[in-house]
Amino acid sequence: MPETDTAATIQLLAAAVIPVLFAIALHETAHGWAARYFGDRTAEMLGRLTLNPIKHIDPVGTVAMPLILTLLGLPAFGWAKPVPVIAANMRDPKRNMIVVAAAGPASNLLMALLWAVVYRAMLGWDQPQLGLRQFLLSMSQIGLQFNVLLAVFNLIPIPPLDGGRVLRGLLPERYGQKLDAGERWGLILVMLLLTFGILGQIVLPVMSWCIDLIMLLVGA
């Protein structure tokens, strides 16, 4: 690989580290914050209500799985260490779990909005430190796109994704129990949809619409 390509790759990875790690950390912590609000303090007692990314990294799901899939030429896919939530501790378990599940994607959309504000500010920054400006532009663009991706992907109504949890809370109990029974196949289904490109056909257009809306809101 030419030195220029290597340098560009290193710069891209450096720009991605902060927005990616904190997008994951905020997503998981938001679940814990919402659960605590409704009466479940499990995540708090286990020290998981923190934005420290290290607390949320799963060695298999966050590191090994995406790396293996990338090396095999397959679409990268992974997960963070889920924040523990005990629905029975909440005041209204079924209804409260809808909010707890939605809190993660909602937090990512909020962070995407904040990164868009940074991106908009960098576009108007007319200063001689062009290297720093370009680095912050790349970081904010990655932060915007990754947070929207995380939100949209997790809202797919397939358990154990957040969208599946939301759907579980909205369904009548008899149908919800059937959804619970099929949860063990959920990740396999997601992997198949991802591998055959079906998931991309669903997620990417929604992502594009969300990003356009966010950029419109910040005037960029």
C-alpha positions in Angstrom: 0.0 0.0 0.0 1.4 3.4 -0.9 2.5 5.7 2.0 -0.2 8.2 1.1 -2.9 5.6 1.3 -1.5 4.3 4.6 -1.4 7.8 6.1 -5.0 8.5 4.9 -6.2 5.2 6.4 -4.5 6.1 9.8 -6.1 9.6 9.7 -9.5 8.1 9.0 -9.2 5.6 11.8 -8.0 8.3 14.2 -11.0 10.5 13.3 -13.4 7.6 13.8 -12.2 6.4 17.2 -13.9 9.0 19.4 -17.3 9.3 17.6 -17.7 5.5 17.3 -16.7 4.6 20.9 -18.8 7.3 22.4 -21.8 6.5 20.1 -21.7 2.9 21.5 -21.2 4.1 25.1 -24.0 6.6 25.0 -26.4 4.1 23.4 -25.9 1.5 26.2 -25.8 4.1 29.0 -29.1 5.6 27.8 -30.8 2.3 28.3 -29.5 2.2 31.8 -30.5 5.8 32.5 -34.1 5.1 31.3 -34.3 1.9 33.3 -33.2 3.7 36.5 -35.8 6.4 35.9 -38.5 3.7 35.9 -37.2 2.0 39.0 -34.5 -0.6 37.8 -31.1 0.3 39.3 -29.4 -2.9 38.1 -27.1 -1.1 35.6 -26.2 1.6 38.2 -25.3 -1.0 40.9 -23.1 -2.8 38.4 -21.2 0.4 37.4 -22.6 0.5 33.9 -24.1 4.0 34.0 -20.9 5.5 32.5 -19.8 7.0 29.2 -16.5 5.2 29.6 -16.4 3.1 26.4 -14.2 0.4 28.0 -17.2 -0.6 30.2 -19.3 -1.3 27.2 -16.9 -3.2 24.9 -17.6 -6.8 24.3 -14.4 -8.7 23.2 -16.3 -10.9 20.9 -19.1 -8.6 19.6 -17.2 -5.3 19.5 -13.8 -6.5 18.4 -13.5 -10.1 17.2 -16.7 -10.5 15.2 -16.4 -7.3 13.0 -12.7 -8.1 12.4 -13.4 -11.7 11.3 -16.3 -10.7 9.1 -14.1 -8.0 7.5 -11.3 -10.4 6.8 -13.8 -12.9 5.3 -15.0 -10.1 3.0 -18.5 -10.1 4.6 -20.4 -7.0 5.8 -19.0 -6.0 9.3 -21.5 -6.6 12.1 -21.1 -6.4 15.8 -22.5 -5.5 19.2 -21.6 -3.9 22.5 -22.0 -5.4 25.9 -25.7 -5.0 26.7 -26.5 -2.9 29.8 -28.3 -5.3 32.2 -32.0 -4.4 32.6 -34.5 -6.2 34.8 -38.0 -5.3 33.6 -39.6 -6.8 36.8 -38.0 -4.0 38.8 -39.9 -1.3 36.9 -43.2 0.3 37.8 -44.9 -0.8 34.6 -42.6 -3.4 33.0 -44.2 -3.8 29.6 -44.8 -0.1 28.9 -41.6 1.1 30.5 -39.5 -1.3 28.4 -40.7 0.4 25.3 -39.1 3.6 26.5 -36.0 1.8 27.8 -35.5 0.1 24.4 -36.1 3.3 22.4 -33.7 5.3 24.7 -30.6 3.9 22.9 -31.5 4.9 19.4 -32.9 8.2 20.6 -29.6 9.1 22.3 -27.8 8.3 19.0 -30.0 10.6 17.0 -29.4 13.4 19.6 -25.6 12.8 19.3 -25.9 12.8 15.5 -27.5 16.2 15.8 -24.6 17.5 17.9 -22.1 16.2 15.5 -24.0 17.9 12.7 -23.7 21.2 14.6 -19.9 20.6 14.8 -19.8 19.8 11.1 -21.7 23.0 10.3 -19.3 25.1 12.5 -16.3 23.6 10.8 -17.6 24.5 7.3 -17.6 28.1 8.4 -14.2 28.0 10.1 -11.9 30.1 8.0 -8.6 29.6 9.9 -5.1 28.7 8.8 -5.1 25.4 10.7 -6.4 23.5 7.7 -5.2 20.1 8.9 -7.1 20.5 12.2 -10.2 21.7 10.4 -10.2 18.8 8.0 -9.7 16.4 10.8 -12.7 17.8 12.7 -14.7 17.8 9.6 -14.0 14.1 9.1 -14.6 13.3 12.8 -18.0 15.1 12.8 -19.1 13.5 9.5 -18.2 10.1 10.8 -20.0 10.9 14.1 -23.1 12.0 12.3 -23.2 9.0 9.9 -22.3 6.3 12.5 -24.9 7.5 15.1 -27.6 7.6 12.5 -26.6 4.1 11.4 -26.7 2.8 14.9 -30.1 4.4 15.6 -31.7 3.1 12.4 -30.2 -0.3 12.5 -31.2 -0.9 16.2 -34.8 0.2 15.4 -35.3 -2.7 13.1 -38.2 -4.7 14.7 -36.3 -7.9 15.1 -35.4 -9.1 18.7 -33.0 -8.8 20.3 -32.5 -5.4 18.6 -34.1 -2.4 20.3 -36.8 -2.2 17.7 -37.8 -5.8 18.6 -38.0 -4.8 22.2 -40.2 -1.8 21.3 -42.4 -4.1 19.2 -42.6 -6.6 22.1 -44.0 -3.9 24.3 -46.6 -2.8 21.8 -48.0 -6.2 20.9 -50.7 -8.0 22.9 -49.2 -10.5 25.3 -50.1 -13.6 23.3 -48.2 -12.3 20.3 -45.4 -10.9 22.4 -44.8 -14.4 23.8 -44.5 -15.8 20.3 -42.0 -13.0 19.5 -40.0 -14.0 22.7 -39.9 -17.6 21.5 -38.3 -16.6 18.2 -35.7 -14.3 19.7 -33.0 -16.9 19.7 -33.1 -16.8 15.9 -33.1 -13.0 15.7 -29.3 -12.5 15.2 -29.1 -15.2 12.6 -31.9 -13.6 10.7 -30.2 -10.2 10.9 -26.9 -11.8 9.7 -28.7 -13.4 6.7 -30.4 -10.1 5.8 -27.0 -8.3 6.0 -25.1 -10.9 4.0 -27.6 -10.9 1.2 -27.8 -7.1 1.0 -31.5 -7.0 2.0 -30.7 -5.1 5.2 -28.8 -2.4 3.3 -31.7 -1.8 1.0 -33.8 -1.0 4.0 -31.4 0.8 6.3 -29.5 3.0 3.8 -32.5 4.9 2.4 -33.8 5.6 5.9 -30.3 6.7 7.0 -30.0 9.1 4.0 -33.4 10.6 4.8 -32.4 11.1 8.5 -29.1 12.7 7.7 -30.7 15.0 5.2 -33.3 16.1 7.8 -30.6 16.6 10.5 -28.5 18.7 8.1 -31.5 20.7 7.2 -32.2 21.4 10.9 -28.6 22.7 11.5 -28.7 24.7 8.3 -25.8 22.8 6.6 
